Amino acid sequence: MAIEHDFFGIIDETSDGGLFWSDTVELGDQAVSLELSADRESNVSEKSLDSAAAMIHALEGFDARARDTLVAELSERASVASSYVDRHVDELGESLLDLLVHNSGDIAIDVLRSLQLMRVGFFPERSDEEEVFAVFDYSISPDDTDYLLVVSFDIRGDVVAVDMQG
């Protein structure tokens, strides 16, 4: 059975009793994939769907908050953001400069400011304050690297984790 929501419209049921919805939105000059998924429809509340819709409406602000968190991580040499930058400096070498949208002369800052927001995933079953409710997947170049920087938010909109996947 599918459910209906004012913002999402009909959210389809998956074959195993979960929910799935997807769309693509423009953020600046980027196409960003949006996905909402839940393993069990019965665990999804109207409040959590409303929270996901509110985050989509404020996507630009959440993107800025995620990027600010990544930049703040650069002060720790062993941080995930620092590791992501180091990996791409090593792997891409001089060609990394061609991918930079910003060029301030600080390569780490320029890499983080030039990241592309590829996908935002919402998990409306996870409505406890310390659980990952939304994930923002970033890549410096989806065609050149498999590594993503992932910034996770809780239902209140606070950053709860930064990870690298690859």
Stockholm file with secondary structure:
# STOCKHOLM 1.0

chainA/1-166         MAIEHDFFGIIDETSDGGLFWSDTVELGDQAVSLELSADRESNVSEKSLDSAAAMIHALEGFDARARDTLVAELSERASVASSYVDRHVDELGESLLDLLVHNSGDIAIDVLRSLQLMRVGFFPERSDEEEVFAVFDYSISPDDTDYLLVVSFDIRGDVVAVDMQG
#=GR chainA/1-166 SS CCEEETTTEEEEECTTSCEEEEEEEEETTEEEEEEEEESCGGGCCHHHHHHHHHHHHTHHHHHHHHHHHHHHHTTSTTSHHHHHHHHHHHHHGGGHHHHCSCCSSCHHHHHHHTCEEEEEEECTTCCSTTSCCEEEEEESCTTTCCCEEEEEECTTSCEEEEEEEC
#=GC SS_cons         CCEEETTTEEEEECTTSCEEEEEEEEETTEEEEEEEEESCGGGCCHHHHHHHHHHHHTHHHHHHHHHHHHHHHTTSTTSHHHHHHHHHHHHHGGGHHHHCSCCSSCHHHHHHHTCEEEEEEECTTCCSTTSCCEEEEEESCTTTCCCEEEEEECTTSCEEEEEEEC
//
